[in-house]
Amino acid sequence: MVSYHKRKKKNNIKDRLPEDIPVEVIDHSLSDEERTCPSCQQLMVDIGTKLREHLRLIPAQAVLERHVQHVYACKACEENADDVTVVTAKAPAPVFSGSLATAESIAHIAVQKFVMHAPLYRQEQDWALRDIHLSRQTMSNWLIRATKEYFLPIYRTLYKDLISRDVLHADETVLQVLKEPGKTPQSKSYMWLYRTSGDTDRPIVLYDYQADRRQERPQKFLEHFNGYLHTDGYTEYSEAS
């Protein structure tokens, strides 16, 4: 006789909420009329509560941030002097002059595109459902301009810190790039990754996109690095170091 049993499915995924999640308390109570005892017509007293909780997800919201700067003029000077003193209230500088972009909107678009893998055309469609018509071209321009004016200086600073370390790790992974000049959509491109080791409390991870996997790629990136490089067995690393 062969005994058997059903294996229980292991579910290692547990729903968890952060301890500091905002809590909205919705209190349900009875009016005096509703808490009147039907037997003796006396008011019933509160003897406790029943509690249940639900998670309400609020989709991304759009808010038009309108800055109104008040301008002040000295009326006394206007009447008695040739020059009139005029002062404008200060306001935060815009991310881009003459643009609707904010740091929050750019960050949201970048996270959706690069972390959640939502292309700009899908983001365009998603916002259109809420009657917000933000074109993919506009979002693309925001990302490109933010990269040049804000992200590249940060990247260069992190790069200088990275190559000054004694130990680094490197690896590369294949990816597909559409409409790349001189290449078919089916051809391989590569994202090279360089990161600090466990000897620092300020870890740095930098990505370097390249169209191929040649040794010149890590050789160029690490030309000022003089420490130890931890990699897999790919020969281009050893020839580049």
C-alpha positions in Angstrom: 0.0 0.0 0.0 1.4 3.3 -1.0 0.5 6.3 1.1 0.3 9.8 -0.3 -0.5 13.3 0.7 -1.3 16.6 -0.9 1.6 19.0 -0.7 0.4 22.4 0.6 1.2 25.3 -1.6 3.7 27.7 0.0 2.7 31.2 -0.2 5.7 33.3 0.8 4.1 36.6 -0.3 2.5 38.4 2.5 0.6 41.6 2.3 2.4 44.2 4.3 1.7 47.9 4.9 4.2 50.5 6.2 3.8 51.4 9.9 3.5 55.1 9.0 0.8 54.7 6.3 -1.8 57.5 6.6 -5.0 56.3 8.4 -8.4 57.8 7.8 -10.8 56.9 10.6 -14.4 56.7 9.5 -16.6 56.7 12.6 -20.0 55.1 12.5 -22.4 56.0 15.3 -26.1 56.2 15.9 -28.3 59.2 16.3 -30.3 59.6 19.5 -33.3 58.4 17.7 -31.5 55.3 16.4 -30.1 54.3 19.8 -33.4 54.5 21.6 -34.2 51.2 23.1 -37.3 49.8 21.3 -38.3 48.0 24.5 -38.1 50.7 27.2 -37.5 53.8 25.1 -34.4 54.7 27.0 -31.1 55.8 25.3 -28.7 52.9 24.9 -25.1 53.6 26.0 -21.9 52.9 23.9 -20.4 49.7 25.2 -17.6 49.2 22.6 -16.7 49.2 19.0 -16.2 46.8 16.1 -13.2 47.5 13.8 -12.4 46.6 10.3 -9.8 48.0 7.8 -9.7 48.4 4.1 -6.9 49.6 1.8 -8.0 52.4 -0.6 -5.5 53.0 -3.5 -5.6 56.5 -4.8 -4.3 56.9 -8.5 -1.7 59.5 -9.3 -3.2 62.9 -9.2 -2.4 66.0 -11.2 -2.4 69.5 -9.6 -1.8 72.7 -11.5 0.8 74.6 -9.4 0.1 78.3 -10.0 2.6 80.8 -8.6 1.3 84.3 -8.0 4.0 86.8 -7.3 2.8 90.1 -5.8 4.5 93.2 -7.0 4.8 96.2 -4.7 5.5 99.9 -5.5 6.2 102.8 -3.3 3.4 105.4 -3.8 5.3 108.1 -2.0 8.2 107.8 -4.4 5.7 107.8 -7.3 4.4 111.2 -6.2 7.7 112.8 -4.9 10.6 111.2 -6.8 11.8 110.4 -10.3 12.5 106.8 -9.6 9.8 104.5 -8.2 10.8 101.6 -6.0 9.2 98.3 -7.2 9.7 95.0 -5.4 8.5 91.6 -6.5 7.8 88.8 -4.0 10.3 85.9 -4.3 9.2 82.6 -5.7 11.0 79.3 -6.2 12.8 79.0 -9.5 11.1 76.7 -12.0 12.7 73.5 -13.1 12.6 74.7 -16.7 11.8 78.3 -17.6 8.5 78.6 -19.4 7.6 75.0 -18.9 4.8 73.2 -16.9 7.4 70.7 -15.6 8.0 70.2 -11.9 10.5 68.0 -10.1 7.6 65.8 -9.0 6.2 65.4 -12.5 9.6 64.5 -14.0 10.3 62.0 -11.2 6.9 60.4 -11.8 7.4 60.0 -15.5 11.0 58.6 -15.0 9.9 56.1 -12.4 7.0 54.9 -14.6 9.2 54.5 -17.6 12.4 53.1 -16.2 11.2 51.3 -13.1 7.7 50.2 -14.0 8.5 49.8 -17.7 5.6 52.0 -18.8 6.5 53.5 -22.2 5.7 57.2 -22.7 2.8 56.4 -25.1 1.1 54.4 -22.4 1.6 57.2 -19.9 0.2 59.6 -22.4 -2.9 57.3 -22.7 -3.2 56.9 -19.0 -3.3 60.7 -18.4 -5.7 61.2 -21.3 -8.2 59.0 -19.4 -8.2 61.7 -16.8 -8.6 64.5 -19.4 -5.0 65.6 -19.0 -3.5 65.7 -22.5 0.3 65.5 -21.9 2.0 64.4 -25.1 4.7 61.7 -25.2 6.9 64.3 -27.0 6.6 66.7 -24.1 7.4 64.0 -21.5 10.4 62.9 -23.6 11.7 66.5 -23.8 11.4 66.8 -20.1 13.4 63.7 -19.5 16.1 64.6 -22.0 16.5 68.1 -20.6 16.4 67.0 -17.0 19.1 64.5 -17.8 21.4 67.1 -19.4 20.8 69.9 -16.8 20.4 67.9 -13.6 21.2 64.2 -13.8 24.5 64.3 -15.7 26.3 66.6 -13.1 25.2 64.1 -10.4 26.3 61.2 -12.6 29.8 62.7 -13.2 30.2 63.4 -9.4 29.3 59.8 -8.6 31.6 58.5 -11.3 34.6 60.4 -9.8 33.8 58.8 -6.5 33.3 55.4 -8.0 36.7 55.1 -9.8 38.5 56.3 -6.8 37.6 53.1 -4.9 40.0 50.2 -4.4 37.5 47.5 -5.4 34.7 47.6 -8.0 32.3 45.1 -9.5 31.2 45.0 -13.2 28.8 43.1 -15.4 26.9 43.6 -18.6 23.5 42.6 -19.8 21.9 42.5 -23.2 18.9 44.7 -24.2 17.0 45.6 -27.3 16.9 49.1 -28.6 14.5 50.1 -31.3 15.4 52.5 -34.2 19.1 52.7 -33.3 21.1 54.2 -36.1 23.0 51.6 -38.1 21.4 48.6 -36.3 18.4 46.4 -36.9 15.8 46.2 -34.1 16.7 42.6 -33.6 20.4 43.2 -32.9 21.9 43.2 -29.4 22.9 46.2 -27.4 24.4 46.2 -23.9 23.9 47.9 -20.6 27.2 47.8 -18.6 27.0 48.1 -14.9 29.7 49.2 -12.5 29.3 49.3 -8.7 31.2 49.7 -5.5 32.0 46.8 -3.3 31.1 46.1 0.3 33.9 48.2 1.7 31.8 51.4 1.7 28.8 52.8 3.5 27.9 54.8 0.4 27.3 52.3 -2.4 27.3 53.6 -5.9 25.8 51.8 -8.9 26.3 53.4 -12.4 24.9 52.2 -15.7 26.7 52.8 -19.0 24.8 52.1 -22.2 26.8 50.9 -25.2 25.8 49.5 -28.6 28.1 46.5 -28.4 30.2 44.3 -26.0 33.7 45.2 -27.2 36.6 45.6 -24.7 36.9 49.3 -25.5 33.7 49.9 -23.5 35.0 48.9 -20.0 38.5 50.1 -21.0 37.2 53.6 -21.6 34.9 53.6 -18.6 37.7 52.4 -16.2 40.7 54.2 -17.8 41.3 56.1 -14.5 40.6 53.2 -12.2 43.6 51.6 -10.5 42.1 49.1 -8.1 40.7 45.6 -8.3 37.8 44.7 -10.6 35.5 41.8 -9.7 33.8 40.3 -12.8 32.7 37.1 -14.3 34.9 35.2 -16.8 34.3 37.4 -19.8 37.7 38.0 -21.4 37.0 41.6 -22.3 37.3 42.7 -18.7 40.8 41.2 -18.2 42.0 42.7 -21.5 40.5 46.1 -20.5 42.2 46.2 -17.1 
